[in-house]
Structures are given as structure tokens and as C-alpha cells.
Amino acid sequence: MPSTFPPHKVIAISGALIAFALWNFSWAYHGQKYEFLPQLHEFALIVDEWEDNQFEERLKQAIIEAADSNTEANDTRQTYLERGNLFMLVSVVAATVCGGIYVVDQILKG
């Protein structure tokens, strides 16, 4: 006797949610661009042309710009990770509910 509860729709939705989760996880790790500080030898090549306090000011400015850019990249990464975790959690809950309903359906038919 065929089942009265068709689990294939919930399984398809769970599969789509897992695909969305994997897409978000991939963007979290591959879609980010970090900004690095200039290497010190780059500063050393032109430091003689600067006044005494320009090195400190330019290094300080580079640190601030890199930190701001990297903070923004980290915030974006965290957003993708949170979305991926949410999609994965909903997928597992949906599959668990589907499995529970299927088991109950089989017991009642049995």
C-alpha cells in the first residue's frame, strides 16, 4: 500500500536549503578580499624623501585603512556564515520533521 505522506517535497526543499547553505559558505570563504599593509621595504625605498614625521603618519594611515577594509570584509563574511548556518539548520529540522511524520504514518498504517 502506498504511503499517505509523500516525503519527496520536503526532501526537495531540504536539498535546496542545503544548496543555499553551501553557496553562502563558499562566498564566506572565497568572496572576500583583504587589504594588507605595505611591506616595510616599500616604505624604506621612499622614506628618505619624506620629512621626519611622515613615516609614522603614513604607516598609521595605512594601518587604519587596512583595518577598516578588513573589518568590513569580516562583517560580510560573518553575514554569509550566519545565513549558511540558518539554511543548514532549517534543512535539518525540515528533514527531521519529515522523517518523524513518515515514521508515524508507517506505524499507523501498519
Residue pairs with C-beta under 8 A, 6 or more apart in sequence:
1 109
3 102
3 105
3 106
3 109
4 105
4 109
5 101
5 102
5 105
7 98
7 99
7 101
7 102
10 94
10 95
10 97
10 98
11 95
11 98
13 91
13 94
14 91
14 92
14 94
14 95
14 98
15 91
17 87
17 88
17 90
17 91
17 94
18 87
18 88
18 91
20 83
20 84
20 87
21 83
21 84
21 85
21 86
21 87
21 88
21 91
22 84
23 84
24 80
24 81
24 83
24 84
24 87
25 80
25 81
25 84
27 80
28 77
28 80
28 81
28 84
29 77
31 76
31 80
32 73
32 76
32 77
33 73
34 69
34 70
34 73
35 65
35 66
35 69
35 70
35 73
36 66
37 62
37 63
37 66
38 62
43 55
43 58
43 59
47 55
50 58
